[in-house]
Each structure stands twice: as structure tokens, then as C-alpha cells.
Amino acid sequence: MNKKLPHVYAVPITKEIKNNEEIFQSAERSSVRSTPITETEINRIFSDKKHVYKTRVQITTNKGSKEVDVVGLTNTSILTLTGETILISDLLDIKKV
């Protein structure tokens, strides 16, 4: 197993590389995210095998947090069992209860 491997040529890097970014991490952990949620997180709730008609979720929006039964999804909003429409752009977090 002590075979000599051929020499591999690597091009030397002569220019300055600027691919690192400044990152800030707070010591305080918040349960509410500052970034909007993605469509895959919403689709994960609706594509679950346990979701037949409705699913109980806790939704956090710009206005506050509440538990609702979600029954439908459109391109721009989530529909609840009580007939309320919640805009996806207003969502900060969604968790299954």
C-alpha cells in the first residue's frame, strides 16, 4: 500500500481573497426569528401525513402569537378554521402544537 502517488500541481493563489463576511451573534437567544419563514416550512406542515383537514399550530406574526387550526394555503396567505386569512409575509414563526 505504500505506492508513490503522482505529484499534483496546484495553481498558486496570487490575489487577495475577500470571501469572508462580518458576522454578529448575540448572546441573548430569542424564540422569535427576525427573518420571515420559508415556503418549505409551511409546506412541511401541510404535507404531513397527520394533516387530513386541519392542523393545530402556533403562529407568531407581527401583531403577536396565537394558536389556530390551519385548513388551507394560498399563494399569499394561510387560511384558518375560523375563516381568518393570515398573510405569509406577516409570519415570523409557525410551529405545530
N, C-alpha and C positions, 0 to 999 in steps of 0.2 A: 504493500500500500504506500510505500514511500516513492512514488513516481514523481519526477520533477514536472511541474506544470509549466506551460509556456508563459513567457512574460507578457503581461497585459499592458498596453500603452494607455495612459490616461492623459488627457489634454490638461495642461496646467491652467489654472484659473488666474487670469491676469487682471480682471476688472473687479471693482468693489461690488459685493453682493449686498443688496438692501431689501431682503425679503422678510425681515422680522418686523413685527408691528408692536406698538406700545399696548400693553395690557394692564388693566386695573382690576383688582379683585378686592371687594370689600370684605372686611372681617365679619360683618353682620350678614347673616343669611336670611333672606326674605322668602316667604312661601308664595308670594305673588310675583310672577315674572313680569319683566318690563317689556319683553318682546311679545308680539302677537303670536297666537298659536298657529300651527301649520295645518293644512288640509289633511295631512296623513293622520294627525292626532284625532281629528273629528271623524275621519273615515274608519279609524280603528274601532270607535265606539259603535258605529252603525253596521260594520261588517262582522261584529262579534256574533258567534253562534247563539248566544243567550238573548240577543236583541231580535225579538219577533215583531212586537208592535211598539213598545215603549221601553225606555231605559232611564232609570233614576240617576241623575248626575248633579254634581255641584258645579255651578257656573260662576266664575268671577269676571265681572265686566268693569267698565269704567265707573259705573254707578254703585257697585257693591257686589256682594256674594249672596247666592241663594240656591236652594235645591229645587230642581224642576224635573218633570218627566219629559224627555225629548221624544218626539214621534216622527219627525221628518227633517229633511235637509234640502235647501235650495242652493242656488249658486252663491247667494249673498247672505243667507240667514239660516237660523235653526228654528224649527217650529216646535212648540211645546204642546202638551196635552190640553192646557187651558186656552189655547188659541193665541198665545203670545208669540211674537216673532222677535228673535234676538239676532242682531247683526253680527256676522262673523268678524267684521272689522273692530267691533267693540269688545270682543272676547280677549281676556288676558290669560285665563286658565280654565280648563274643563277636566273634571275628574269623575270617574264612575263611583257611585256610592254603594 
